Amino acid sequence: MIAQGEVWLVGAGPGDPDLLTRKAEKLIRSASVVFYDALVGAGVLDLVPASTRMVSVGKRAGRHSKDQRTIDALLVEAALAGERAVRLKGGDPSIFGRSQEELAACRAAGVPVHICPGVTAASAAVASLGSSLTLRGLARRVTFVTAHLRKGSPPDLDWQALADPQASIAVYMGKQAAAAVSSGLMTAGLAGETPVAMVENASLPSERLFRTRLDLLPIAARTALGDGPALLLIGEAVRHGPLPRTAERSATVTQGKPISLAL
């Protein structure tokens, strides 16, 4: 499906291979080389033919195997050599996927480059919750933000703009920044009892779901979440819809008293 000398930025979705688009699977199976991120699910990587060259270019918090310029150069080099190159990204390439840098590098080198969209983590997370990010009368808009932290720096976010009680907020890479998110939003006026859902490893067999509230978010994230990538969903809309029966719940202790994290 891929003409020689092209690059496709392919959305691998949140991890479950059943959530891949049909186009994404075709592109993966017809590639001659796949450059893949650390957050691409193992089940998705299993779809790559054994004859296809695979190159890990994964970036996880504090553990970068390749910098962005190196990744850009690898894509261009492969395409100029006539490779059918797939750049496999977790979620959707155009949502916090740093696709613009790779698009620009390919175009500057005269390499044809295209995007195949994927299911973003927020969509998978709210589906697992059995809830919605939009709800008439409660959530008139949805905002996607990333809380990825530069070392020693708080998230660079406009808390005043985000603290809208009639909005839903999806915070990507939210675990380490949970305290800053909670403090920033409440300082900007969002109520401490605002519902929060925490979803770790969305769509994967190891997925874990928790409900809490904004003022309890720092301790909830610290005590309930593990090492997997976590997404925070904040707003009145996520109060609605029960957790699936398989979902995990958790509790923590403050001042000697147990506090349920489930709303």
N, C-alpha and C positions, 0 to 999 in steps of 0.2 A: 504493500500500500504506500510505503514511503519511497519517493523517487530518490535515486542516489544523490548524495551531496546535499541532503536536507537535514534540518534539525526540527524535531517536534518536542515542545514542552508539554508533557502529558500529566494530567492530574490523576494520581493514584488513589484518590479518595482517602477516607480516614483510616483505612487498614483492612476492612473486610473486602475480600476480592469480589464478592457478589455485588458490591456497590460500584464497581468499575463500570464505565460506559462501554458499550459494545465497540465503539471506535477506539477507545483506549486499549482494549484487549487486542484488537487487530494490529494496532501500531506496535505494541509490545512484542507481539509474536513475529512481526516482520522486520524488526530492527536488527541491524548488524552489531550495534553496540548500545548498551543501556548505562547511562550515568544516573545512579539512584541515591536518594536521600536516606538519612538514618531513620526517618519516620515512615518510610514506606513499609507497609505490612508484609510479613513473611509470606502470607498466602498470595499476595500480588507478585512478589519476586519469584514464587514457584511457577508462575506462568511464563517466565522468560525461558526460551528454548535453551537447551544445554549447549548448542553450538554458538550462542550469542555471547560476545564479550561483555562482561559486566565490570563496571568501575564504580566503587563506592566513593561518593563525594559528600558524605553525610556530615551535617553540622548539628550537634546537640549542645545544650547549655554547657559552656566551658570546655567542650571537646570538639574542636574543629579539625577535620581531616584535610580539608582543602579550603583555601580562601576563595572569595568570589572571583577575583581576577584569574586565578588558576582554573577555576571551573569554566569561565568564559573562554579561556584559551583552549581548553580541551575540546569544547564543543566545536569551536571554529576549526581546529586542527583536524578533527574527525570528519567534519563535513567536507572540507577542502580535499581530503584524501579519498572522497567518494563514499564515505560511510553513510549508512542509514541510521542516524543517531536519534535516540530517544533520551530526553532528559526527564527522568521520572521523579515527580515531586509529590509529597504527601498532600492530601486535600486537593485544593484547586490552585493551579499555578499563579493565578492572578490575585489571590487573596493571601497576602503576607508570604508569597512564594519567591520574591525577588526576581520575578520574571523579566522586569524591565531591563535590568542590567544584561541579561543573557540575550534578550531580543536585540538590544542596541549593539552588542558585540557582534552578533551574527550579521546584522544588517550592514554594519560598518565594513565587514569583510566580504560583503556580497553573497552571503550564504542565505538561501531561502529558509525561513523559520516560521513556524506555525504553533498555535496553541490548541490543545485538546482539553477542554474544561473537565473538572472533577467535582465530586461531592465534597464540600468543605466540612470541617469538623463540627462547626456549630449546627449544621443541618442534621448530622448524624447524632449529635449529643441530644438535641431536643427531641428527636424521634425516639431515642431510647427512653427518655423521660416520659413519653406519652403526653407531651405538652406542645406548646406553640410559642413562637417568638412574637407573634402578632395576635392581638385579641381585641376585638372591637370594644371601644370604650376604655381600654386599659393600656394598650401598647400601640401607639400610632406610628412608631418608627423603630427601626432596629439599627444599632451601631456596632460595627465590628472594630475592635481595637486589639493591638498586641501589647502585652505588658512585658515583653522581653527586656531584660535589664542589661545595660552596659555596666561593667564592673564598677561598683562603688557609686552608681548613679540611680536615682529613682526613675520610674516611668515618666516619660515626657508626654503627658496627656493634659488635655484641657478639661479639668474636672468640672468646671462650671458648666461647660457645654454638655458634658456627659450626664450630669446629675438631674436628669429630666424624669420625674416620676411616671410619665406616660410613655416611656421608652423602654425597650429591652436592650441590654448591653451584652455582647458576647466578647469575653476577654480571653484571647489566645495566649498560651504560655503563661497562665495566670498563677501558678502555685507559688513561685518565689516572690511574686509581687502582691500577694494577697493582702498583706498588712497595708501596703501603700494604696492599694485600690480601695480598701475599706475606709481608711483615713481620708483619702482624697475626696471620695464621693460624699462622705458624711460631712466633711468640712464645707463642701459646696452646697450642702442642704438636703441631700438625700437621706431619708429616714433610716434609722438603724434597723428597724424591723423589715426593711425591704427584703423580699425573698431572694435567695441565691441558690442555684443548683451547681454542684461541682461534679464534673464528669471526667473521669480518668480513663485513658485508653478507649476512647469512644469507638464503638462498633466491633471491638475485638473481644475474643472470649474472656480476656482478663479485665473487661470493662467494669468500672465501679462507679456507682451513682450515690450522691449524697445531697440532701437538702439542708440548708442552714439559713441564716439571715445575715445581713450586711455587718452588723456590729459584732457578730460572732465569727465572721469569716476568717480572721487571722488564726485563731486557735483551731477552727475547724480544718483549715487547710493543713496546718502543722501536724495535727493528730490523726486525721482521717486519710489523707492522700499518701500514696507510695511514691515510687520513682518514675512512674509513667507520665507522659505528657497530659496535662490537665487543662480543661477549659472551664471558665466560670461564666454562668448565665445569670444575669442580674435583672430583676424587674418583676412587676406584679404578674405579668403573663405566666411566668414559670411557677407561680404558686398553684396553678390549676393543672389538674391531671395527676393521678396517683403514680408513684414509682412502681415499675413492674415488680412482680412478686420475687423475681430473682435478684433484684437490686439489693445491694448492701446498705445497711444503715450503721451509724456510729454514734458514740456519745463521748463527751470529754468531761473534764472536771475543772471547775474554777472555784477558788475559795472553799474547797472541800465539798462542793455540791455538784452532783451530776447534772449536766444540761444536755437534753436531747438535741441533736443536730437536725433531726427531721422535723419539718413544719407540720 
